[in-house]
Amino acid sequence: METVDYQSWVGRSETSLDVAAPGPVARLAALLDHENPPWRQGELPPLAHWLYFLPGARQSLIDEDGHPKRGGLLPPVALPRRMWAGGRVEFLAPIALGAAMTRRSTVRGVAPKTGKSGDMVFVTVGHEIFCDDRLAIVEEQDIVYRERGAAAATAEGRAAAAAFDAQRSVTADAVMLFRYSALTFNGHRIHYDRDYARDVEFYQGLVVHGPLIATLLMDHHLRRHPGRRIARFGFRAQRPLFDGAPFDLFSRMDGSRTELWAAAPDAPVAMSAYAEADELSNSELG
């Protein structure tokens, strides 16, 4: 592994401004195939904050993989593969549509590791989103950098056949992936450039975005519990899913906590997640 002192990046921060415009939320509803979304009216649904504070790098500053070139807030890790490996979100207060938002982002940790799949670097970034000077969302994102062609799975995971309360099948085709890339201004070529995904990063197809799988799991939960106010959500990506191949969304409720996972048929779990309801302020829509 390259010898780089990454610790100088820990503590670096930046602040961004945005407005919770209703357009992205309406387009998310269209992407999820909702005529009447199971969300509370007039506010951002859970995880919709990912549609804001989008990257705005100039075209000349875009790297080969479609991401902005290394540097800036994140350390310049030389390993070519990079993906969002997981995260944890706390929803502390609702954000009204049309409200002004401020996000403060800070690098909280950088950890080089060597495993069965080769060299890796994990970067943890914290985000705090404020609305009307009130802290509304606290989030940690885990970003992993890997060698090109390294095994994509981070763990074997549990079997998808575990007991569940609800199951729903999804097929994320190339159009769905393109629309989500457009919705989040994500230029990563593994999601829309099949030749690049196959010949450069050695995937078997177009890769379904980790945040899209997490959003589908949240949507799977809310379809059964419309209007539920979520207090906490976390997810961990364990292996990729690919376009055109159906996969299943599962949920199992235990009190205020719901376990969620996604997996292709007869395959290990691709993503595990959980959602915890805010029991003090929760009232579901009828």
C-alpha positions, 0 to 999 in steps of 0.5 A: 500500500502507498505510504501516505500520512492521511491523518492530516485530513482528519478534522478537515471540514467544509460548509455547503448551502442548499434549499429543500426544493420540492422538485427532487422529491417529486422526481424521487417519487417518480423513480420509486413509481409512486403516485401517492408516496408514503411520506409526510406531506410538506417535508423531506422524506427519510434519506431525501437529503441525499438529493441535495448538496450535490457535487459541482466540480467543473467538467475539467476536474472530473476524473476517469471514473466520473467522480471529481478528481481526488483532493479537497475535503477527502484525502487523495487516495490513489486506489482506483475503486471508490464506493459508499460502503455504509452509513448511519443517519439520525433524523432529529427534526423534520425539514420542510420543503422549501426550507434553507439548509446548511451542511457542515461536513468533516472528515472523522477518520481515515483507516488504511487496511489490508484484507483478502481483497487487497489494500483498502482505505476507509474514510469516514465523513460526518455531516450535520445538516441545519435548518432554521439554525436547528440541527435536523440530521446527523450522518456518518458516511463510510467511503471505501477505496479499493484496488481495481479488480479486487473482490467487491464483497466486504463480508459473506453476510447472512443468508437471505432466507432469514425469517421476514415479515415482508418481501418485495422484488425489484429489478433496477434496469439501466434506465433506473440507474441512469435516472438515479445518477441524474437525480443525485448528479453522480457521474460514477461510470460504473452506474451507466457506462457498461464498457467501463464497468466491465473492462476497467473496473471488472464488474459483470454489469452496471452496478446499482448505487449503494444509496439507491439500494438503501433508499429502496429499503427505506421505501420498502419499510414506508410502503408498509408504514406510511408516514412513519417518522424515522429516528435512525437509519443505518446500512452496510453494503456487503456485495454489489447488485447489477442492472437487469437482475432481479433482487428482493427487499426484505423486512422484519419488525421487532418493536420500534426497530425494523431489520432490512436487507436486500439480496439477489435470489439464492444469494448472500445479502447484498446490503443490510440495514435497519430503521428505528421509529421515533416512538415519541412523535410517531403517528402513521398516515392512514 
